[in-house]
């Protein structure tokens, strides 16, 4: 399932990325986000996943605007630095 990921890199740092699968999104979050300080600390590192936007209608996920209501899945960095699925 193709997904849009809304990722908080830390307080005041955010990005939105499209992935071909949930597994690829989680691997990206685990490898390139979890525990890495992007200049504002590592608190609040969270990734929300949504079904991918309808790109044929011109909707794209990006940090300035997303077109989703409620995340289908949330992943967060746990207290010891691991990535865990969180109940939303």
N, C-alpha and C positions, 0 to 999 in steps of 0.2 A: 504494500500500500504506500503510495507516494504521500509525503507529509510536508507540512510547513513547520519549522521549528522557530519559536520565539525564545531567544536565549538571553538571560541576564548574566553578563560576565562578572558582575559585581555591582555595587551601588552606582548608579548614574552611567553604567555601560551596558549597552544592549545591542543585539543583532538579530536579524531574521534571515534564515537560510532554508532553501528547499532541498529535500532529500528524496531519493528513490525508494527508501524503506525506513522503517522504524529502527532496525538494527544499525543501519548506517548513521542515523541521527544520534543514537546512543553511543556508538563508537567515536564519533566526532566529539561529542560532549565529554566523554571520558578522556580522550586523548588531548584535545586542544583547549578545554575549558577548566575542568575540575582541578582546583588547587592552584591554578596559574593566576598571578596577580596582574591585572590589566591596568594598574595605576590607581585603583580605588579600593583595593583589598579584595578578599575572596569571599566575604559574607554575601549571602543572598544569591549564590550561583544556582540558577534554576533554569530548566528547559521545559517549555510547554509545547506539546505536539498537537497539531490540528490536521484534518484531512487537507490535502493540497488544494490551493486556490484554483479556480477555473481559469487557467491561463488563456484559453480561447476567448474568454470574455474580457481579456485585458487586465485581469486582476493578478497581481504579483505580490509575493511577500517581500517586504523590505522594512528596514528599521523605522522608517518614517510613518508607515501605515500598514496595518494588517486588517484583513476582512473576516475575522472570526469572532464567534461569540464566547465559547467556553472550551477550554482544552479537553481533549479526549484522554490525554495522559500527561503526567508531570514527572520529571526526574529532577533530583536535587543531589547536591553533594552532602554526604553524611558527616557526622561528627569526626570520623577518622579519615576523611578524604575520599572515601569510596562513593560511587554513584548508586543511588537507590531510587526505586520507583515510589512515588508518594501518592497517597489517596487524595483525590481532589474533591 
